[in-house]
């Protein structure tokens, strides 16, 4: 992590693929917690996912 304090809220979006899951997993490893359920939509080509995370530290 950087010298900056973590953001208290993050909204991660992107294609619903392994890279998206790795991004969310990395934030969980840093101490973020899931906030609510994920959302998904279809943009005509691929499924796009969104997941909110909060820092409770």
N, C-alpha and C positions, 0 to 999 in steps of 0.2 A: 504494500500500500504506500501511498505517497505521504508527504508531510502534512497534507491537508486533511482535516477531519472528514470522515465519511459523510456523504449526503444522507439525510435521514430517510429519503424516499427516492426510489429508482423505478422507472418503468422501462422494462426491456422489451423491445419489439424486434421482429425479424422473421424470416422464413422458418417454418416449423421443421427444423432439421437438427442434426447432431451438434452443429456449431451453436445454435440457440440454446440447446440443453447444456452445453459446456459453459456458456456465458452465465446462465442462471446458477449452475452448480458452483462455479467459481465464486460468485457473490455469496452463496450460502456458506462456502468454506471460509470466506472473509468475515462472517458474522451476521450477514443480512438474514432476514426471515421472510418467508412468503407472506404476502398480504392479499388475501382473497384468492379466488380461483383464476386460472388462466383464461384468456379469451382468445378465440380464433376467428378468422374470417378468410374468405377466398377472394383473391384479387383478380380472378379470371385466368391466372396462370398457376399460382401456387397458394398453399395455405400459409397465412401470416399469423403468428402467435404474439401475444402480449402477456407479460407477467409483472405485477407490481411486487416490489420488495421494500422492506423497511429496515432501518438500522435501529436497534433498540439498546445499543451499548451506551 
